[in-house]
Amino acid sequence: MGKRNKIDFYPVIQNKKIPILTLDSRWHELFPEDQKTGRIKELENKVNKLLQTQGKLVNDIEDMKKLKKTFLEDIIDNMDNKDENSKENRMDKNRRYIDKLNEKINEASNELLEIPDKIKQANEELLIESLKVCYERINHYRKEIGRLSDWIAKTREELKKNILLRHDMETATKLIYSNLHDILGAETINLFDSIQEKSE
């Protein structure tokens, strides 16, 4: 669709609050599935995967916290156990599970902290690519609008000339008929007309 746009979009967008494009209906209106370039699809996929990862991490952390709470409740419930050996084994086991869960919760929380920046960066990449494609379209459409405007102007001129030419020919035809009618009479002219119609 023409040359790649040479505008550097990044300085303009870097401090702007940008909605997540893949969640924005206006962006999807600009890029229906059949109009997405390979690069747009690739970047859209990147943003969506990061959003899925973020959602999964939030759910995983929530599930691990619930599980940790269950182990803590089991420790408390087991405090009244008379069998010291069984009580100690169970408490150790629960503590190990809780330690492992704490470790996993920390890892997931750290990963979750990095995700918003990654989403922002991927979303900006998608926006820049979207802007390039949109401006390619705009430039293409502007050229086509110019070409069509020229064609319409020429056609309009030609139409005016042809309307005048048709009018002149209609006037000339009426004059010929009028004079022939006067010279030869209507009956003779009607006869000539019927002969001519048959020969066409």
N, C-alpha and C positions, 0 to 999 in steps of 0.2 A: 504493500500500500504506500510505497514511497520510501524516502530516506528516513533513517532513525532521527528522532528529535534530538537536537543538541542542547536543549535546556538542561541546566543542572538543577533538578527539583529539590535535592536534599536540603540545601541551606534554607529554603522557604518552608519546608515542612518540619524541620527538626525540633522546633519548640512549640509546635501546634499539638493540641489535644485531638488525637485521631481515633475515631471509633474502630473497633475491630471489624475490618472490612468483610470478612467471611460471615459475620453475624449481622451485617447491615443489608437490608433489602434494597437500598438505593444502589449499592455496589453490584448486587446480583442483577439489577435492572440494566446496569451498564454492561455487565458481562454475563449474558445468558450462556448456558453450557456450550452451545455451538459457536460462540464468538470468543472463547477463551483460547489464548495462545498456549503453546506447550509450557512456556516459562511462567505464565499466569497460573496454570494448573499446578505446576511444581511448587510455586510459592504459596498458593492457596492451601495445598496439602500440608506444607510445612507449618503454617499458622494453625490449621485444624489439629495437627498431631500434637503441637505444643499445648493447645487448649484441652485436648483429651488427656494428655499427661498431667496437666494441672488438676483436672477434675478427678483423675484416678488417684493422684497423691493425696488430695483432700479427703477422699473417701477412705483410702488406705490408712491415713493417720487417724481418722475417726474410728475405724474398725479396730485398729491396734490399741487405741485409748480405751475402748469398750472392753477389749480382751484383758488389758492390764487391770482394769477395774475389777473384772471377774476374779483374777488371780489375787488381787489385794483383799477382796471380800472373802476368798477361800482361806487366806492367811488368818484373817480375823475370826472367821467361823471355826477354824482349826485350833484356836488358842485354848479352848476348853477341853480339847482331846486329852484324855488321861494317859494314853499310851505315848510316853515321851519320845520313844524311838520313831514311831510312826509320825508323830507330830513334827519332829525335827526333819525327817526325810521329806515330808510333804512341804514344809516351809522352805527348805533348801531348793527343792524342785521349783516351787512357785517363784522364789527369788531369782533363780536362774532365768526362768521365763520372762520375769519382769525386767531383768537386766538386758536380755536380748531384745525385748520389745522397746525399751528405752533407747537402745542403740539404733534400732530400725526407725523409730519415731524421729530421732535426731537427724538421721541420714535423710529421711523423707522430708523433714522440715527444712533442712539446708537446701535440698534440691528444689523444694517449693519456693524458697526465697529467691532463687535465681530465675525461675520461670517467667515472672512478669517482664523482666528486662529482655529475655529471649523472645517473648511474644511481641513486645514493642518493636524490637529490631526486625523480626520477620514481617510484622505488619507494615512497617515503614518500607521494607524492600518490596512488598506486594503493592503498596501505594505508588511507589516510584515507577515500578513496571506498568502499573495500571495507567498512570499519568502519561507515560511514553506512548502507550497504545492509544489512549484517548486523543492525545494531540496528533498522532499520526492520522487517526480517523478524521479529526476536525480539519486538518490541512488538506486531506484528500477530498472531503466534502466541500470545502471552500473552493478548491480548484474546479470540482464538478459543478458547483453552483454558478461559478463564473462562466464556465463553458455553456451550461444550460441557459443562463441569462443571455449570453451572446446569441445562441441559437433561437431563443424566444424572440429577441429583438429583431433578428434577421427574418424570421418566419412571420412576425407581425407586419414588417415592412412589405414582405412578399404578398401576404394576405391582403393588405390594403391595395397594392398594385393590381392584384388579381380581381378584387371586388370592383375596382374602377374599370378594369379591362372588360369584365363580364357585363357591367352596366352599359359601357360603350357599345359592345357587340349586340346586347339586347335592343338598345336604341336603334342601331343600324339595321337590325333584322326587322324591327317594326316599320321603319321607314321604307325598306325594300318592299315589304308586303303591302304597305299602304299605297305606294306608287304603282305596283303591279296590279293591285285590285282596281285602281283608278283607270289604268290603261286597258287591262284585259277583262276585268269583271271578276266577281267572286267565284262564279261557276267554273271558269277556266282555271283559276288559281287552285281551287279545291281539287280539280282533276289532276293538275300537276303534283299537288301535295300527296295525293293517294298513290300516284305512280312512283313518286320518290320513296314513300314509306315502304312500298312493296320491294323496291330494289335495294333497300338498306340491309 
